[in-house]
Amino acid sequence: MHTYSKTQLAKRNGQDRDEIWIAFEGKIYDVTNSRLWRKGTHYEHWAGQDLTEELAEAPHTAKVFERFEVIGMLET
């Protein structure tokens, strides 16, 4: 599986490129086709970044990520 840097992830924010990616617990998910992530935002969350710490404030569990394709790993 391909590894991406935080800089590469940041470019997939729904503004700079067509792809919309987010990271969670080291995995990068493609949320491009999700109606909830149109234009790279989902409520107060922004695509192109690691959302691991922000999940604690979300009204859902990590199970929500199961519906999205893992397309890579976030470089540590």
PDB file of N, CA, C, O and CB in Angstrom:
ATOM      1  N   MET A   1       0.851  -1.172   0.000  1.00  0.00           N
ATOM      2  CA  MET A   1       0.000   0.000   0.000  1.00  0.00           C
ATOM      3  C   MET A   1       0.899   1.239   0.000  1.00  0.00           C
ATOM      4  O   MET A   1       1.931   1.271   0.670  1.00  0.00           O
ATOM      5  CB  MET A   1      -0.969  -0.004   1.228  1.00  0.00           C
ATOM      6  N   HIS A   2       0.503   2.224  -0.737  1.00  0.00           N
ATOM      7  CA  HIS A   2       1.292   3.451  -0.867  1.00  0.00           C
ATOM      8  C   HIS A   2       1.238   4.275   0.423  1.00  0.00           C
ATOM      9  O   HIS A   2       0.222   4.300   1.117  1.00  0.00           O
ATOM     10  CB  HIS A   2       0.783   4.291  -2.056  1.00  0.00           C
ATOM     11  N   THR A   3       2.345   4.944   0.729  1.00  0.00           N
ATOM     12  CA  THR A   3       2.421   5.835   1.886  1.00  0.00           C
ATOM     13  C   THR A   3       2.467   7.272   1.392  1.00  0.00           C
ATOM     14  O   THR A   3       3.199   7.589   0.454  1.00  0.00           O
ATOM     15  CB  THR A   3       3.665   5.512   2.771  1.00  0.00           C
ATOM     16  N   TYR A   4       1.686   8.137   2.020  1.00  0.00           N
ATOM     17  CA  TYR A   4       1.607   9.550   1.649  1.00  0.00           C
ATOM     18  C   TYR A   4       2.040  10.426   2.816  1.00  0.00           C
ATOM     19  O   TYR A   4       1.801  10.098   3.978  1.00  0.00           O
ATOM     20  CB  TYR A   4       0.177   9.918   1.205  1.00  0.00           C
ATOM     21  N   SER A   5       2.674  11.532   2.495  1.00  0.00           N
ATOM     22  CA  SER A   5       3.069  12.493   3.523  1.00  0.00           C
ATOM     23  C   SER A   5       1.885  13.379   3.887  1.00  0.00           C
ATOM     24  O   SER A   5       0.872  13.390   3.189  1.00  0.00           O
ATOM     25  CB  SER A   5       4.261  13.354   3.043  1.00  0.00           C
ATOM     26  N   LYS A   6       2.016  14.119   4.977  1.00  0.00           N
ATOM     27  CA  LYS A   6       0.962  15.063   5.365  1.00  0.00           C
ATOM     28  C   LYS A   6       0.794  16.150   4.303  1.00  0.00           C
ATOM     29  O   LYS A   6      -0.309  16.663   4.111  1.00  0.00           O
ATOM     30  CB  LYS A   6       1.283  15.701   6.734  1.00  0.00           C
ATOM     31  N   THR A   7       1.873  16.499   3.620  1.00  0.00           N
ATOM     32  CA  THR A   7       1.796  17.492   2.549  1.00  0.00           C
ATOM     33  C   THR A   7       0.976  16.958   1.376  1.00  0.00           C
ATOM     34  O   THR A   7       0.145  17.674   0.818  1.00  0.00           O
ATOM     35  CB  THR A   7       3.207  17.886   2.076  1.00  0.00           C
ATOM     36  N   GLN A   8       1.207  15.713   1.009  1.00  0.00           N
ATOM     37  CA  GLN A   8       0.434  15.096  -0.070  1.00  0.00           C
ATOM     38  C   GLN A   8      -1.036  14.967   0.316  1.00  0.00           C
ATOM     39  O   GLN A   8      -1.918  15.200  -0.511  1.00  0.00           O
ATOM     40  CB  GLN A   8       1.010  13.718  -0.422  1.00  0.00           C
ATOM     41  N   LEU A   9      -1.299  14.603   1.547  1.00  0.00           N
ATOM     42  CA  LEU A   9      -2.672  14.514   2.033  1.00  0.00           C
ATOM     43  C   LEU A   9      -3.352  15.879   1.970  1.00  0.00           C
ATOM     44  O   LEU A   9      -4.502  15.987   1.545  1.00  0.00           O
ATOM     45  CB  LEU A   9      -2.700  13.969   3.471  1.00  0.00           C
ATOM     46  N   ALA A  10      -2.646  16.906   2.389  1.00  0.00           N
ATOM     47  CA  ALA A  10      -3.211  18.263   2.431  1.00  0.00           C
ATOM     48  C   ALA A  10      -3.667  18.752   1.063  1.00  0.00           C
ATOM     49  O   ALA A  10      -4.582  19.571   0.979  1.00  0.00           O
ATOM     50  CB  ALA A  10      -2.191  19.231   2.994  1.00  0.00           C
ATOM     51  N   LYS A  11      -3.055  18.272   0.003  1.00  0.00           N
ATOM     52  CA  LYS A  11      -3.432  18.688  -1.353  1.00  0.00           C
ATOM     53  C   LYS A  11      -4.735  18.048  -1.817  1.00  0.00           C
ATOM     54  O   LYS A  11      -5.312  18.469  -2.820  1.00  0.00           O
ATOM     55  CB  LYS A  11      -2.322  18.343  -2.330  1.00  0.00           C
ATOM     56  N   ARG A  12      -5.199  17.042  -1.099  1.00  0.00           N
ATOM     57  CA  ARG A  12      -6.460  16.365  -1.450  1.00  0.00           C
ATOM     58  C   ARG A  12      -7.565  16.865  -0.525  1.00  0.00           C
ATOM     59  O   ARG A  12      -8.234  16.082   0.149  1.00  0.00           O
ATOM     60  CB  ARG A  12      -6.316  14.803  -1.347  1.00  0.00           C
ATOM     61  N   ASN A  13      -7.740  18.164  -0.507  1.00  0.00           N
ATOM     62  CA  ASN A  13      -8.669  18.810   0.427  1.00  0.00           C
ATOM     63  C   ASN A  13      -9.989  19.226  -0.218  1.00  0.00           C
ATOM     64  O   ASN A  13     -10.819  19.870   0.424  1.00  0.00           O
ATOM     65  CB  ASN A  13      -8.014  20.021   1.035  1.00  0.00           C
ATOM     66  N   GLY A  14     -10.184  18.862  -1.475  1.00  0.00           N
ATOM     67  CA  GLY A  14     -11.408  19.234  -2.170  1.00  0.00           C
ATOM     68  C   GLY A  14     -11.354  20.617  -2.789  1.00  0.00           C
ATOM     69  O   GLY A  14     -12.307  21.032  -3.449  1.00  0.00           O
ATOM     70  N   GLN A  15     -10.285  21.323  -2.594  1.00  0.00           N
ATOM     71  CA  GLN A  15     -10.111  22.667  -3.146  1.00  0.00           C
ATOM     72  C   GLN A  15      -8.994  22.679  -4.194  1.00  0.00           C
ATOM     73  O   GLN A  15      -9.171  23.220  -5.285  1.00  0.00           O
ATOM     74  CB  GLN A  15      -9.800  23.676  -2.019  1.00  0.00           C
ATOM     75  N   ASP A  16      -7.851  22.085  -3.861  1.00  0.00           N
ATOM     76  CA  ASP A  16      -6.690  22.112  -4.744  1.00  0.00           C
ATOM     77  C   ASP A  16      -6.747  21.063  -5.847  1.00  0.00           C
ATOM     78  O   ASP A  16      -6.217  21.280  -6.936  1.00  0.00           O
ATOM     79  CB  ASP A  16      -5.443  21.920  -3.940  1.00  0.00           C
ATOM     80  N   ARG A  17      -7.375  19.950  -5.578  1.00  0.00           N
ATOM     81  CA  ARG A  17      -7.512  18.846  -6.532  1.00  0.00           C
ATOM     82  C   ARG A  17      -8.901  18.260  -6.401  1.00  0.00           C
ATOM     83  O   ARG A  17      -9.637  18.586  -5.469  1.00  0.00           O
ATOM     84  CB  ARG A  17      -6.429  17.752  -6.299  1.00  0.00           C
ATOM     85  N   ASP A  18      -9.257  17.402  -7.331  1.00  0.00           N
ATOM     86  CA  ASP A  18     -10.590  16.787  -7.296  1.00  0.00           C
ATOM     87  C   ASP A  18     -10.735  15.759  -6.173  1.00  0.00           C
ATOM     88  O   ASP A  18     -11.834  15.539  -5.663  1.00  0.00           O
ATOM     89  CB  ASP A  18     -10.887  16.125  -8.629  1.00  0.00           C
ATOM     90  N   GLU A  19      -9.618  15.130  -5.792  1.00  0.00           N
ATOM     91  CA  GLU A  19      -9.697  14.100  -4.758  1.00  0.00           C
ATOM     92  C   GLU A  19      -9.951  14.734  -3.390  1.00  0.00           C
ATOM     93  O   GLU A  19      -9.459  15.819  -3.078  1.00  0.00           O
ATOM     94  CB  GLU A  19      -8.402  13.261  -4.728  1.00  0.00           C
ATOM     95  N   ILE A  20     -10.733  14.019  -2.593  1.00  0.00           N
ATOM     96  CA  ILE A  20     -10.982  14.442  -1.212  1.00  0.00           C
ATOM     97  C   ILE A  20     -10.599  13.270  -0.319  1.00  0.00           C
ATOM     98  O   ILE A  20     -11.252  12.227  -0.319  1.00  0.00           O
ATOM     99  CB  ILE A  20     -12.493  14.878  -0.986  1.00  0.00           C
ATOM    100  N   TRP A  21      -9.521  13.466   0.446  1.00  0.00           N
ATOM    101  CA  TRP A  21      -9.000  12.432   1.318  1.00  0.00           C
ATOM    102  C   TRP A  21      -8.988  12.911   2.756  1.00  0.00           C
ATOM    103  O   TRP A  21      -8.867  14.104   3.032  1.00  0.00           O
ATOM    104  CB  TRP A  21      -7.600  12.015   0.883  1.00  0.00           C
ATOM    105  N   ILE A  22      -9.117  11.956   3.667  1.00  0.00           N
ATOM    106  CA  ILE A  22      -8.926  12.226   5.087  1.00  0.00           C
ATOM    107  C   ILE A  22      -8.100  11.089   5.660  1.00  0.00           C
ATOM    108  O   ILE A  22      -8.060   9.995   5.096  1.00  0.00           O
ATOM    109  CB  ILE A  22     -10.295  12.374   5.840  1.00  0.00           C
ATOM    110  N   ALA A  23      -7.447  11.346   6.774  1.00  0.00           N
ATOM    111  CA  ALA A  23      -6.687  10.304   7.454  1.00  0.00           C
ATOM    112  C   ALA A  23      -7.307  10.053   8.819  1.00  0.00           C
ATOM    113  O   ALA A  23      -7.828  10.963   9.465  1.00  0.00           O
ATOM    114  CB  ALA A  23      -5.191  10.698   7.591  1.00  0.00           C
ATOM    115  N   PHE A  24      -7.238   8.793   9.241  1.00  0.00           N
ATOM    116  CA  PHE A  24      -7.707   8.401  10.566  1.00  0.00           C
ATOM    117  C   PHE A  24      -6.905   7.196  11.013  1.00  0.00           C
ATOM    118  O   PHE A  24      -6.852   6.179  10.321  1.00  0.00           O
ATOM    119  CB  PHE A  24      -9.234   8.089  10.565  1.00  0.00           C
ATOM    120  N   GLU A  25      -6.278   7.320  12.182  1.00  0.00           N
ATOM    121  CA  GLU A  25      -5.470   6.247  12.761  1.00  0.00           C
ATOM    122  C   GLU A  25      -4.463   5.673  11.770  1.00  0.00           C
ATOM    123  O   GLU A  25      -4.296   4.457  11.677  1.00  0.00           O
ATOM    124  CB  GLU A  25      -6.369   5.141  13.266  1.00  0.00           C
ATOM    125  N   GLY A  26      -3.795   6.557  11.032  1.00  0.00           N
ATOM    126  CA  GLY A  26      -2.721   6.160  10.130  1.00  0.00           C
ATOM    127  C   GLY A  26      -3.153   5.723   8.736  1.00  0.00           C
ATOM    128  O   GLY A  26      -2.310   5.538   7.859  1.00  0.00           O
ATOM    129  N   LYS A  27      -4.447   5.556   8.523  1.00  0.00           N
ATOM    130  CA  LYS A  27      -4.949   5.150   7.213  1.00  0.00           C
ATOM    131  C   LYS A  27      -5.522   6.366   6.498  1.00  0.00           C
ATOM    132  O   LYS A  27      -6.087   7.261   7.128  1.00  0.00           O
ATOM    133  CB  LYS A  27      -6.021   4.033   7.347  1.00  0.00           C
ATOM    134  N   ILE A  28      -5.372   6.390   5.181  1.00  0.00           N
ATOM    135  CA  ILE A  28      -5.932   7.468   4.370  1.00  0.00           C
ATOM    136  C   ILE A  28      -7.132   6.921   3.612  1.00  0.00           C
ATOM    137  O   ILE A  28      -7.056   5.896   2.934  1.00  0.00           O
ATOM    138  CB  ILE A  28      -4.866   8.057   3.387  1.00  0.00           C
ATOM    139  N   TYR A  29      -8.241   7.638   3.749  1.00  0.00           N
ATOM    140  CA  TYR A  29      -9.504   7.237   3.136  1.00  0.00           C
ATOM    141  C   TYR A  29      -9.886   8.207   2.027  1.00  0.00           C
ATOM    142  O   TYR A  29      -9.702   9.418   2.151  1.00  0.00           O
ATOM    143  CB  TYR A  29     -10.619   7.165   4.190  1.00  0.00           C
ATOM    144  N   ASP A  30     -10.420   7.657   0.945  1.00  0.00           N
ATOM    145  CA  ASP A  30     -10.931   8.471  -0.153  1.00  0.00           C
ATOM    146  C   ASP A  30     -12.419   8.715   0.089  1.00  0.00           C
ATOM    147  O   ASP A  30     -13.223   7.785   0.025  1.00  0.00           O
ATOM    148  CB  ASP A  30     -10.689   7.778  -1.541  1.00  0.00           C
ATOM    149  N   VAL A  31     -12.781   9.965   0.367  1.00  0.00           N
ATOM    150  CA  VAL A  31     -14.180  10.327   0.632  1.00  0.00           C
ATOM    151  C   VAL A  31     -14.748  11.192  -0.502  1.00  0.00           C
ATOM    152  O   VAL A  31     -15.763  11.867  -0.333  1.00  0.00           O
ATOM    153  CB  VAL A  31     -14.296  11.077   1.980  1.00  0.00           C
ATOM    154  N   THR A  32     -14.084  11.160  -1.642  1.00  0.00           N
ATOM    155  CA  THR A  32     -14.464  11.985  -2.788  1.00  0.00           C
ATOM    156  C   THR A  32     -15.934  11.843  -3.162  1.00  0.00           C
ATOM    157  O   THR A  32     -16.596  12.837  -3.460  1.00  0.00           O
ATOM    158  CB  THR A  32     -13.610  11.633  -3.974  1.00  0.00           C
ATOM    159  N   ASN A  33     -16.444  10.627  -3.151  1.00  0.00           N
ATOM    160  CA  ASN A  33     -17.815  10.382  -3.599  1.00  0.00           C
ATOM    161  C   ASN A  33     -18.865  10.513  -2.502  1.00  0.00           C
ATOM    162  O   ASN A  33     -20.049  10.283  -2.746  1.00  0.00           O
ATOM    163  CB  ASN A  33     -17.903   9.022  -4.193  1.00  0.00           C
ATOM    164  N   SER A  34     -18.445  10.876  -1.315  1.00  0.00           N
ATOM    165  CA  SER A  34     -19.395  11.031  -0.213  1.00  0.00           C
ATOM    166  C   SER A  34     -20.107  12.384  -0.299  1.00  0.00           C
ATOM    167  O   SER A  34     -19.459  13.426  -0.395  1.00  0.00           O
ATOM    168  CB  SER A  34     -18.673  10.893   1.143  1.00  0.00           C
ATOM    169  N   ARG A  35     -21.417  12.360  -0.264  1.00  0.00           N
ATOM    170  CA  ARG A  35     -22.165  13.623  -0.291  1.00  0.00           C
ATOM    171  C   ARG A  35     -21.898  14.438   0.970  1.00  0.00           C
ATOM    172  O   ARG A  35     -22.118  15.649   0.981  1.00  0.00           O
ATOM    173  CB  ARG A  35     -23.675  13.354  -0.437  1.00  0.00           C
ATOM    174  N   LEU A  36     -21.427  13.791   2.028  1.00  0.00           N
ATOM    175  CA  LEU A  36     -21.150  14.493   3.285  1.00  0.00           C
ATOM    176  C   LEU A  36     -19.836  15.269   3.265  1.00  0.00           C
ATOM    177  O   LEU A  36     -19.583  16.090   4.147  1.00  0.00           O
ATOM    178  CB  LEU A  36     -21.127  13.507   4.422  1.00  0.00           C
ATOM    179  N   TRP A  37     -18.997  15.009   2.258  1.00  0.00           N
ATOM    180  CA  TRP A  37     -17.694  15.682   2.177  1.00  0.00           C
ATOM    181  C   TRP A  37     -17.584  16.578   0.945  1.00  0.00           C
ATOM    182  O   TRP A  37     -16.471  16.900   0.530  1.00  0.00           O
ATOM    183  CB  TRP A  37     -16.573  14.650   2.159  1.00  0.00           C
ATOM    184  N   ARG A  38     -18.685  16.983   0.360  1.00  0.00           N
ATOM    185  CA  ARG A  38     -18.634  17.851  -0.816  1.00  0.00           C
ATOM    186  C   ARG A  38     -17.854  19.117  -0.500  1.00  0.00           C
ATOM    187  O   ARG A  38     -17.992  19.704   0.574  1.00  0.00           O
ATOM    188  CB  ARG A  38     -20.055  18.203  -1.297  1.00  0.00           C
ATOM    189  N   LYS A  39     -17.044  19.517  -1.444  1.00  0.00           N
ATOM    190  CA  LYS A  39     -16.194  20.712  -1.330  1.00  0.00           C
ATOM    191  C   LYS A  39     -15.159  20.604  -0.213  1.00  0.00           C
ATOM    192  O   LYS A  39     -14.553  21.604   0.171  1.00  0.00           O
ATOM    193  CB  LYS A  39     -17.056  21.934  -1.096  1.00  0.00           C
ATOM    194  N   GLY A  40     -14.955  19.389   0.310  1.00  0.00           N
ATOM    195  CA  GLY A  40     -13.875  19.163   1.262  1.00  0.00           C
ATOM    196  C   GLY A  40     -14.177  19.513   2.699  1.00  0.00           C
ATOM    197  O   GLY A  40     -13.261  19.601   3.517  1.00  0.00           O
ATOM    198  N   THR A  41     -15.435  19.713   3.025  1.00  0.00           N
ATOM    199  CA  THR A  41     -15.783  19.977   4.426  1.00  0.00           C
ATOM    200  C   THR A  41     -16.920  19.060   4.869  1.00  0.00           C
ATOM    201  O   THR A  41     -17.758  18.637   4.073  1.00  0.00           O
ATOM    202  CB  THR A  41     -16.184  21.461   4.621  1.00  0.00           C
ATOM    203  N   HIS A  42     -16.916  18.775   6.139  1.00  0.00           N
ATOM    204  CA  HIS A  42     -17.976  17.984   6.759  1.00  0.00           C
ATOM    205  C   HIS A  42     -18.212  18.597   8.132  1.00  0.00           C
ATOM    206  O   HIS A  42     -17.463  18.354   9.078  1.00  0.00           O
ATOM    207  CB  HIS A  42     -17.597  16.439   6.857  1.00  0.00           C
ATOM    208  N   TYR A  43     -19.256  19.387   8.216  1.00  0.00           N
ATOM    209  CA  TYR A  43     -19.529  20.202   9.406  1.00  0.00           C
ATOM    210  C   TYR A  43     -18.306  21.074   9.675  1.00  0.00           C
ATOM    211  O   TYR A  43     -17.920  21.853   8.803  1.00  0.00           O
ATOM    212  CB  TYR A  43     -19.867  19.301  10.656  1.00  0.00           C
ATOM    213  N   GLU A  44     -17.684  20.974  10.844  1.00  0.00           N
ATOM    214  CA  GLU A  44     -16.523  21.827  11.110  1.00  0.00           C
ATOM    215  C   GLU A  44     -15.197  21.137  10.799  1.00  0.00           C
ATOM    216  O   GLU A  44     -14.139  21.626  11.195  1.00  0.00           O
ATOM    217  CB  GLU A  44     -16.532  22.267  12.556  1.00  0.00           C
ATOM    218  N   HIS A  45     -15.242  20.024  10.105  1.00  0.00           N
ATOM    219  CA  HIS A  45     -14.026  19.270   9.770  1.00  0.00           C
ATOM    220  C   HIS A  45     -13.618  19.547   8.326  1.00  0.00           C
ATOM    221  O   HIS A  45     -14.462  19.722   7.447  1.00  0.00           O
ATOM    222  CB  HIS A  45     -14.245  17.748   9.985  1.00  0.00           C
ATOM    223  N   TRP A  46     -12.316  19.582   8.104  1.00  0.00           N
ATOM    224  CA  TRP A  46     -11.763  19.852   6.783  1.00  0.00           C
ATOM    225  C   TRP A  46     -11.028  18.629   6.275  1.00  0.00           C
ATOM    226  O   TRP A  46     -10.311  17.967   7.026  1.00  0.00           O
ATOM    227  CB  TRP A  46     -10.825  21.069   6.816  1.00  0.00           C
ATOM    228  N   ALA A  47     -11.206  18.331   5.002  1.00  0.00           N
ATOM    229  CA  ALA A  47     -10.478  17.230   4.364  1.00  0.00           C
ATOM    230  C   ALA A  47      -9.020  17.619   4.182  1.00  0.00           C
ATOM    231  O   ALA A  47      -8.640  18.778   4.354  1.00  0.00           O
ATOM    232  CB  ALA A  47     -11.115  16.859   2.999  1.00  0.00           C
ATOM    233  N   GLY A  48      -8.215  16.629   3.832  1.00  0.00           N
ATOM    234  CA  GLY A  48      -6.798  16.879   3.606  1.00  0.00           C
ATOM    235  C   GLY A  48      -5.983  16.867   4.882  1.00  0.00           C
ATOM    236  O   GLY A  48      -4.853  17.354   4.905  1.00  0.00           O
ATOM    237  N   GLN A  49      -6.552  16.309   5.953  1.00  0.00           N
ATOM    238  CA  GLN A  49      -5.812  16.267   7.214  1.00  0.00           C
ATOM    239  C   GLN A  49      -6.155  15.002   8.008  1.00  0.00           C
ATOM    240  O   GLN A  49      -7.067  14.252   7.661  1.00  0.00           O
ATOM    241  CB  GLN A  49      -6.115  17.521   8.056  1.00  0.00           C
ATOM    242  N   ASP A  50      -5.401  14.800   9.069  1.00  0.00           N
ATOM    243  CA  ASP A  50      -5.603  13.672   9.957  1.00  0.00           C
ATOM    244  C   ASP A  50      -6.701  14.036  10.959  1.00  0.00           C
ATOM    245  O   ASP A  50      -6.558  14.997  11.715  1.00  0.00           O
ATOM    246  CB  ASP A  50      -4.278  13.285  10.685  1.00  0.00           C
ATOM    247  N   LEU A  51      -7.778  13.281  10.966  1.00  0.00           N
ATOM    248  CA  LEU A  51      -8.918  13.571  11.828  1.00  0.00           C
ATOM    249  C   LEU A  51      -8.974  12.681  13.070  1.00  0.00           C
ATOM    250  O   LEU A  51      -9.996  12.640  13.756  1.00  0.00           O
ATOM    251  CB  LEU A  51     -10.191  13.421  11.046  1.00  0.00           C
ATOM    252  N   THR A  52      -7.896  11.977  13.359  1.00  0.00           N
ATOM    253  CA  THR A  52      -7.884  11.046  14.487  1.00  0.00           C
ATOM    254  C   THR A  52      -8.290  11.724  15.795  1.00  0.00           C
ATOM    255  O   THR A  52      -9.167  11.222  16.498  1.00  0.00           O
ATOM    256  CB  THR A  52      -6.502  10.428  14.636  1.00  0.00           C
ATOM    257  N   GLU A  53      -7.680  12.830  16.125  1.00  0.00           N
ATOM    258  CA  GLU A  53      -7.981  13.509  17.389  1.00  0.00           C
ATOM    259  C   GLU A  53      -9.370  14.136  17.399  1.00  0.00           C
ATOM    260  O   GLU A  53      -9.994  14.249  18.454  1.00  0.00           O
ATOM    261  CB  GLU A  53      -6.942  14.576  17.664  1.00  0.00           C
ATOM    262  N   GLU A  54      -9.853  14.542  16.236  1.00  0.00           N
ATOM    263  CA  GLU A  54     -11.153  15.202  16.156  1.00  0.00           C
ATOM    264  C   GLU A  54     -12.319  14.238  16.337  1.00  0.00           C
ATOM    265  O   GLU A  54     -13.425  14.670  16.661  1.00  0.00           O
ATOM    266  CB  GLU A  54     -11.286  15.906  14.832  1.00  0.00           C
ATOM    267  N   LEU A  55     -12.097  12.945  16.137  1.00  0.00           N
ATOM    268  CA  LEU A  55     -13.194  11.990  16.231  1.00  0.00           C
ATOM    269  C   LEU A  55     -13.814  11.969  17.630  1.00  0.00           C
ATOM    270  O   LEU A  55     -14.999  11.666  17.771  1.00  0.00           O
ATOM    271  CB  LEU A  55     -12.705  10.598  15.860  1.00  0.00           C
ATOM    272  N   ALA A  56     -13.051  12.277  18.636  1.00  0.00           N
ATOM    273  CA  ALA A  56     -13.581  12.281  20.000  1.00  0.00           C
ATOM    274  C   ALA A  56     -14.774  13.230  20.142  1.00  0.00           C
ATOM    275  O   ALA A  56     -15.632  13.017  20.998  1.00  0.00           O
ATOM    276  CB  ALA A  56     -12.483  12.676  20.988  1.00  0.00           C
ATOM    277  N   GLU A  57     -14.833  14.260  19.321  1.00  0.00           N
ATOM    278  CA  GLU A  57     -15.917  15.239  19.383  1.00  0.00           C
ATOM    279  C   GLU A  57     -17.057  14.924  18.404  1.00  0.00           C
ATOM    280  O   GLU A  57     -18.073  15.620  18.396  1.00  0.00           O
ATOM    281  CB  GLU A  57     -15.370  16.623  19.098  1.00  0.00           C
ATOM    282  N   ALA A  58     -16.897  13.906  17.601  1.00  0.00           N
ATOM    283  CA  ALA A  58     -17.900  13.575  16.579  1.00  0.00           C
ATOM    284  C   ALA A  58     -19.074  12.811  17.191  1.00  0.00           C
ATOM    285  O   ALA A  58     -18.908  12.110  18.189  1.00  0.00           O
ATOM    286  CB  ALA A  58     -17.261  12.743  15.447  1.00  0.00           C
ATOM    287  N   PRO A  59     -20.250  12.946  16.599  1.00  0.00           N
ATOM    288  CA  PRO A  59     -21.419  12.237  17.119  1.00  0.00           C
ATOM    289  C   PRO A  59     -21.501  10.778  16.673  1.00  0.00           C
ATOM    290  O   PRO A  59     -22.518  10.122  16.900  1.00  0.00           O
ATOM    291  CB  PRO A  59     -22.665  12.952  16.696  1.00  0.00           C
ATOM    292  N   HIS A  60     -20.449  10.267  16.044  1.00  0.00           N
ATOM    293  CA  HIS A  60     -20.425   8.875  15.583  1.00  0.00           C
ATOM    294  C   HIS A  60     -19.125   8.221  16.016  1.00  0.00           C
ATOM    295  O   HIS A  60     -18.230   8.887  16.536  1.00  0.00           O
ATOM    296  CB  HIS A  60     -20.588   8.794  14.042  1.00  0.00           C
ATOM    297  N   THR A  61     -19.024   6.927  15.802  1.00  0.00           N
ATOM    298  CA  THR A  61     -17.823   6.176  16.173  1.00  0.00           C
ATOM    299  C   THR A  61     -16.911   6.008  14.956  1.00  0.00           C
ATOM    300  O   THR A  61     -17.244   6.434  13.850  1.00  0.00           O
ATOM    301  CB  THR A  61     -18.204   4.791  16.761  1.00  0.00           C
ATOM    302  N   ALA A  62     -15.782   5.395  15.177  1.00  0.00           N
ATOM    303  CA  ALA A  62     -14.831   5.123  14.096  1.00  0.00           C
ATOM    304  C   ALA A  62     -15.395   4.157  13.066  1.00  0.00           C
ATOM    305  O   ALA A  62     -14.850   4.031  11.970  1.00  0.00           O
ATOM    306  CB  ALA A  62     -13.541   4.564  14.665  1.00  0.00           C
ATOM    307  N   LYS A  63     -16.469   3.483  13.404  1.00  0.00           N
ATOM    308  CA  LYS A  63     -17.111   2.544  12.480  1.00  0.00           C
ATOM    309  C   LYS A  63     -17.528   3.223  11.171  1.00  0.00           C
ATOM    310  O   LYS A  63     -17.656   2.558  10.143  1.00  0.00           O
ATOM    311  CB  LYS A  63     -18.332   1.909  13.144  1.00  0.00           C
ATOM    312  N   VAL A  64     -17.737   4.520  11.205  1.00  0.00           N
ATOM    313  CA  VAL A  64     -18.141   5.269  10.010  1.00  0.00           C
ATOM    314  C   VAL A  64     -17.102   5.154   8.888  1.00  0.00           C
ATOM    315  O   VAL A  64     -17.454   5.259   7.713  1.00  0.00           O
ATOM    316  CB  VAL A  64     -18.361   6.744  10.365  1.00  0.00           C
ATOM    317  N   PHE A  65     -15.842   4.940   9.235  1.00  0.00           N
ATOM    318  CA  PHE A  65     -14.798   4.859   8.223  1.00  0.00           C
ATOM    319  C   PHE A  65     -14.846   3.560   7.428  1.00  0.00           C
ATOM    320  O   PHE A  65     -14.220   3.465   6.372  1.00  0.00           O
ATOM    321  CB  PHE A  65     -13.451   5.003   8.871  1.00  0.00           C
ATOM    322  N   GLU A  66     -15.568   2.571   7.906  1.00  0.00           N
ATOM    323  CA  GLU A  66     -15.659   1.287   7.209  1.00  0.00           C
ATOM    324  C   GLU A  66     -16.290   1.409   5.825  1.00  0.00           C
ATOM    325  O   GLU A  66     -16.067   0.559   4.963  1.00  0.00           O
ATOM    326  CB  GLU A  66     -16.456   0.309   8.040  1.00  0.00           C
ATOM    327  N   ARG A  67     -17.068   2.450   5.611  1.00  0.00           N
ATOM    328  CA  ARG A  67     -17.742   2.593   4.315  1.00  0.00           C
ATOM    329  C   ARG A  67     -16.852   3.223   3.242  1.00  0.00           C
ATOM    330  O   ARG A  67     -17.245   3.304   2.079  1.00  0.00           O
ATOM    331  CB  ARG A  67     -18.992   3.426   4.482  1.00  0.00           C
ATOM    332  N   PHE A  68     -15.658   3.668   3.631  1.00  0.00           N
ATOM    333  CA  PHE A  68     -14.755   4.327   2.687  1.00  0.00           C
ATOM    334  C   PHE A  68     -13.547   3.452   2.365  1.00  0.00           C
ATOM    335  O   PHE A  68     -13.092   2.659   3.189  1.00  0.00           O
ATOM    336  CB  PHE A  68     -14.292   5.669   3.249  1.00  0.00           C
ATOM    337  N   GLU A  69     -13.046   3.618   1.158  1.00  0.00           N
ATOM    338  CA  GLU A  69     -11.883   2.854   0.703  1.00  0.00           C
ATOM    339  C   GLU A  69     -10.595   3.401   1.322  1.00  0.00           C
ATOM    340  O   GLU A  69     -10.358   4.609   1.321  1.00  0.00           O
ATOM    341  CB  GLU A  69     -11.789   2.885  -0.834  1.00  0.00           C
ATOM    342  N   VAL A  70      -9.775   2.505   1.844  1.00  0.00           N
ATOM    343  CA  VAL A  70      -8.434   2.883   2.310  1.00  0.00           C
ATOM    344  C   VAL A  70      -7.541   2.907   1.082  1.00  0.00           C
ATOM    345  O   VAL A  70      -7.390   1.897   0.395  1.00  0.00           O
ATOM    346  CB  VAL A  70      -7.877   1.883   3.416  1.00  0.00           C
ATOM    347  N   ILE A  71      -6.943   4.079   0.804  1.00  0.00           N
ATOM    348  CA  ILE A  71      -6.124   4.180  -0.397  1.00  0.00           C
ATOM    349  C   ILE A  71      -4.638   4.311  -0.089  1.00  0.00           C
ATOM    350  O   ILE A  71      -3.814   4.348  -1.002  1.00  0.00           O
ATOM    351  CB  ILE A  71      -6.573   5.354  -1.222  1.00  0.00           C
ATOM    352  N   GLY A  72      -4.297   4.381   1.189  1.00  0.00           N
ATOM    353  CA  GLY A  72      -2.894   4.477   1.549  1.00  0.00           C
ATOM    354  C   GLY A  72      -2.718   4.622   3.042  1.00  0.00           C
ATOM    355  O   GLY A  72      -3.669   4.572   3.822  1.00  0.00           O
ATOM    356  N   MET A  73      -1.468   4.804   3.405  1.00  0.00           N
ATOM    357  CA  MET A  73      -1.101   5.000   4.809  1.00  0.00           C
ATOM    358  C   MET A  73      -0.471   6.372   4.953  1.00  0.00           C
ATOM    359  O   MET A  73       0.176   6.872   4.032  1.00  0.00           O
ATOM    360  CB  MET A  73      -0.127   3.883   5.307  1.00  0.00           C
ATOM    361  N   LEU A  74      -0.665   6.977   6.118  1.00  0.00           N
ATOM    362  CA  LEU A  74      -0.096   8.291   6.396  1.00  0.00           C
ATOM    363  C   LEU A  74       1.315   8.103   6.934  1.00  0.00           C
ATOM    364  O   LEU A  74       1.540   7.357   7.887  1.00  0.00           O
ATOM    365  CB  LEU A  74      -0.977   9.089   7.405  1.00  0.00           C
ATOM    366  N   GLU A  75       2.245   8.786   6.314  1.00  0.00           N
ATOM    367  CA  GLU A  75       3.650   8.731   6.717  1.00  0.00           C
ATOM    368  C   GLU A  75       3.797   9.267   8.138  1.00  0.00           C
ATOM    369  O   GLU A  75       3.199  10.282   8.495  1.00  0.00           O
ATOM    370  CB  GLU A  75       4.541   9.539   5.735  1.00  0.00           C
ATOM    371  N   THR A  76       4.593   8.578   8.936  1.00  0.00           N
ATOM    372  CA  THR A  76       4.811   9.041  10.315  1.00  0.00           C
ATOM    373  C   THR A  76       6.150   9.723  10.474  1.00  0.00           C
ATOM    374  O   THR A  76       6.489  10.170  11.569  1.00  0.00           O
ATOM    375  CB  THR A  76       4.715   7.880  11.286  1.00  0.00           C
TER     376      THR A  76
END
